[in-house]
Amino acid sequence: MAALSEALDKIRSIELREAALAGEGIVRTVLVEVDLPRPQVVASGRSPLTPGQPSFRVIGDRGSEAQVTQVRRAIETALGHPVERYLPSSRAFVVKATGREIQRVAELPAVLALWPNTRRPLVQAG
């Protein structure tokens, strides 16, 4: 029971947590934050696509690539299908998952948190 409680604590949305508990079959887009080394983001000069703006690139090492592959495989095994993509600067995978799949992914040791991938309204200052 403690393992389920710990897994549910990783789910950072009431809606996702309830879907996981109910084993819902509705597919949602979810961000899966994982415990991987932080990549280095460096400015790489000026971008030809946006003059006057610097461009950035993410640098990882070979060891971190192997860790990403290992975590990706674990998530894909829990899901039963491929992930959508990996966001290295966020250390997160984008996945489409049902409630039951969300629970299985949350149980993985490398998973730190699951977040709904939803649009939020901009907050206006002032």
C-alpha contacts under 8 A as a table, 3 or more apart, distances in Angstrom:
res1	aa1	res2	aa2	distance
1	M	4	L	5.27
1	M	5	S	6.33
2	A	5	S	5.01
2	A	6	E	6.12
3	A	6	E	5.12
3	A	7	A	6.14
3	A	107	E	7.42
4	L	7	A	5.03
4	L	8	L	6.10
4	L	107	E	7.35
5	S	8	L	5.13
5	S	9	D	6.19
6	E	9	D	5.10
6	E	10	K	6.76
6	E	107	E	7.85
7	A	10	K	5.40
7	A	11	I	7.17
7	A	103	Q	7.00
7	A	106	A	4.93
7	A	107	E	4.95
8	L	11	I	5.31
8	L	17	R	6.32
8	L	103	Q	7.23
8	L	106	A	6.89
9	D	12	R	7.10
10	K	106	A	6.29
10	K	111	V	7.79
10	K	112	L	6.17
10	K	113	A	4.46
10	K	114	L	6.10
11	I	14	I	7.81
11	I	16	L	6.62
11	I	17	R	5.76
11	I	106	A	6.98
11	I	113	A	5.74
11	I	114	L	4.77
11	I	115	W	6.56
12	R	16	L	7.56
12	R	17	R	7.48
12	R	113	A	6.59
12	R	114	L	5.90
12	R	115	W	5.56
12	R	116	P	7.95
13	S	16	L	5.26
13	S	17	R	6.06
13	S	114	L	7.91
13	S	115	W	6.40
13	S	116	P	6.80
14	I	17	R	5.04
14	I	18	E	6.06
15	E	18	E	5.25
15	E	19	A	6.20
16	L	19	A	5.01
16	L	20	A	6.13
16	L	99	G	7.06
16	L	102	I	7.70
16	L	115	W	7.90
16	L	116	P	7.04
17	R	20	A	5.11
17	R	21	L	6.23
18	E	21	L	5.10
18	E	22	A	6.08
18	E	99	G	7.98
19	A	22	A	5.17
19	A	23	G	5.87
19	A	24	E	5.19
19	A	98	T	7.68
19	A	99	G	4.54
19	A	100	R	7.60
20	A	23	G	5.05
20	A	24	E	6.64
20	A	98	T	7.68
20	A	99	G	3.94
20	A	100	R	5.30
20	A	101	E	7.55
20	A	102	I	5.83
20	A	103	Q	5.12
21	L	24	E	7.94
21	L	99	G	7.18
21	L	100	R	7.61
21	L	103	Q	7.51
22	A	99	G	6.93
22	A	100	R	7.74
23	G	98	T	7.37
23	G	99	G	4.67
23	G	100	R	4.37
24	E	98	T	6.09
24	E	99	G	4.59
24	E	100	R	6.42
25	G	98	T	5.06
25	G	99	G	6.15
25	G	100	R	7.41
26	I	97	A	7.90
26	I	98	T	5.32
26	I	99	G	6.95
27	V	96	K	6.10
27	V	97	A	5.09
27	V	98	T	4.51
27	V	99	G	7.54
28	R	96	K	5.41
28	R	97	A	5.42
28	R	98	T	6.27
28	R	116	P	7.76
29	T	94	V	6.95
29	T	95	V	5.69
29	T	96	K	4.48
29	T	97	A	6.48
29	T	116	P	6.55
29	T	117	N	5.59
29	T	118	T	7.98
30	V	94	V	5.82
30	V	95	V	5.34
30	V	96	K	6.14
30	V	97	A	7.01
30	V	114	L	6.59
30	V	115	W	5.73
30	V	116	P	4.76
30	V	117	N	5.11
31	L	92	A	6.09
31	L	93	F	5.67
31	L	94	V	4.76
31	L	95	V	6.43
31	L	114	L	5.64
31	L	115	W	5.08
31	L	116	P	6.18
31	L	117	N	5.95
32	V	92	A	5.10
32	V	93	F	5.01
32	V	94	V	6.33
32	V	95	V	7.30
32	V	111	V	6.80
32	V	112	L	7.65
32	V	113	A	6.05
32	V	114	L	4.68
32	V	115	W	6.59
33	E	90	S	7.48
33	E	91	R	5.87
33	E	92	A	4.20
33	E	93	F	6.61
33	E	111	V	6.04
33	E	112	L	5.49
33	E	113	A	5.09
33	E	114	L	6.12
33	E	115	W	7.87
34	V	71	V	7.97
34	V	91	R	5.86
34	V	92	A	5.78
34	V	93	F	7.77
34	V	110	A	5.56
34	V	111	V	4.46
34	V	112	L	5.15
34	V	113	A	7.06
35	D	91	R	7.42
35	D	110	A	5.21
35	D	111	V	6.18
35	D	112	L	6.11
36	L	64	S	7.32
36	L	67	Q	7.12
36	L	68	V	7.19
36	L	91	R	6.54
36	L	110	A	7.82
37	P	64	S	6.61
38	R	88	P	7.98
38	R	89	S	7.29
38	R	91	R	7.03
39	P	58	V	6.28
39	P	59	I	5.78
39	P	60	G	5.17
39	P	88	P	6.74
39	P	89	S	6.34
40	Q	58	V	5.71
40	Q	59	I	5.11
40	Q	60	G	6.54
41	V	56	F	6.57
41	V	57	R	5.67
41	V	58	V	4.52
41	V	59	I	6.19
41	V	89	S	7.31
42	V	56	F	5.49
42	V	57	R	5.63
42	V	58	V	6.53
42	V	59	I	7.50
43	A	54	P	6.35
43	A	55	S	5.71
43	A	56	F	4.40
43	A	57	R	6.59
44	S	54	P	6.96
44	S	55	S	5.55
44	S	56	F	5.40
44	S	57	R	6.61
45	G	54	P	5.44
45	G	55	S	5.86
45	G	56	F	7.73
46	R	50	T	7.88
46	R	51	P	6.83
46	R	52	G	6.65
46	R	53	Q	5.85
46	R	54	P	4.36
46	R	55	S	5.53
47	S	50	T	5.37
47	S	51	P	6.01
47	S	52	G	7.53
47	S	53	Q	6.14
47	S	54	P	5.62
47	S	55	S	4.91
48	P	51	P	5.82
50	T	53	Q	5.67
58	V	88	P	7.29
58	V	89	S	6.88
60	G	64	S	6.22
60	G	65	E	6.99
61	D	64	S	5.38
61	D	65	E	6.47
62	R	65	E	5.08
62	R	66	A	6.44
63	G	66	A	5.24
63	G	67	Q	6.40
64	S	67	Q	4.92
64	S	68	V	6.12
65	E	68	V	5.09
65	E	69	T	6.24
66	A	69	T	5.09
66	A	70	Q	6.21
67	Q	70	Q	5.02
67	Q	71	V	6.18
68	V	71	V	5.21
68	V	72	R	5.92
69	T	72	R	5.01
69	T	73	R	6.14
70	Q	73	R	5.26
70	Q	74	A	6.39
71	V	74	A	5.07
71	V	75	I	6.22
71	V	110	A	6.91
72	R	75	I	5.18
72	R	76	E	6.07
72	R	83	V	7.39
72	R	93	F	7.96
73	R	76	E	5.02
73	R	77	T	6.02
74	A	77	T	5.11
74	A	78	A	6.29
74	A	108	L	7.64
75	I	78	A	5.07
75	I	79	L	6.11
75	I	83	V	7.53
75	I	105	V	6.03
75	I	108	L	7.71
76	E	79	L	4.96
76	E	80	G	5.64
76	E	81	H	5.39
76	E	82	P	5.20
76	E	83	V	6.20
77	T	80	G	5.13
77	T	81	H	7.09
78	A	101	E	6.61
78	A	104	R	5.67
78	A	105	V	5.73
79	L	82	P	7.50
79	L	97	A	6.93
79	L	101	E	5.39
79	L	102	I	7.96
79	L	104	R	7.43
79	L	105	V	7.06
82	P	95	V	7.98
83	V	86	Y	7.83
83	V	93	F	6.90
83	V	94	V	6.36
83	V	95	V	4.92
83	V	96	K	7.25
84	E	93	F	7.32
84	E	94	V	5.35
84	E	95	V	5.22
84	E	96	K	7.18
85	R	93	F	5.75
85	R	94	V	5.34
85	R	95	V	7.30
86	Y	91	R	7.48
86	Y	92	A	5.96
86	Y	93	F	4.39
86	Y	94	V	6.27
87	L	90	S	5.49
87	L	91	R	5.86
87	L	92	A	5.30
87	L	93	F	6.03
87	L	94	V	7.60
88	P	91	R	4.80
88	P	92	A	6.68
97	A	100	R	7.87
97	A	101	E	5.46
97	A	102	I	5.89
98	T	101	E	5.13
98	T	102	I	6.10
99	G	102	I	5.06
99	G	103	Q	6.41
100	R	103	Q	5.19
100	R	104	R	6.41
101	E	104	R	5.04
101	E	105	V	6.15
102	I	105	V	5.19
102	I	106	A	6.12
103	Q	106	A	5.08
103	Q	107	E	6.41
104	R	107	E	5.25
104	R	108	L	7.07
105	V	108	L	5.52
105	V	111	V	7.28
106	A	109	P	7.98
106	A	111	V	6.20
106	A	112	L	7.97
106	A	113	A	7.31
106	A	114	L	7.12
107	E	111	V	7.55
108	L	111	V	5.57
109	P	112	L	7.79
111	V	114	L	7.80
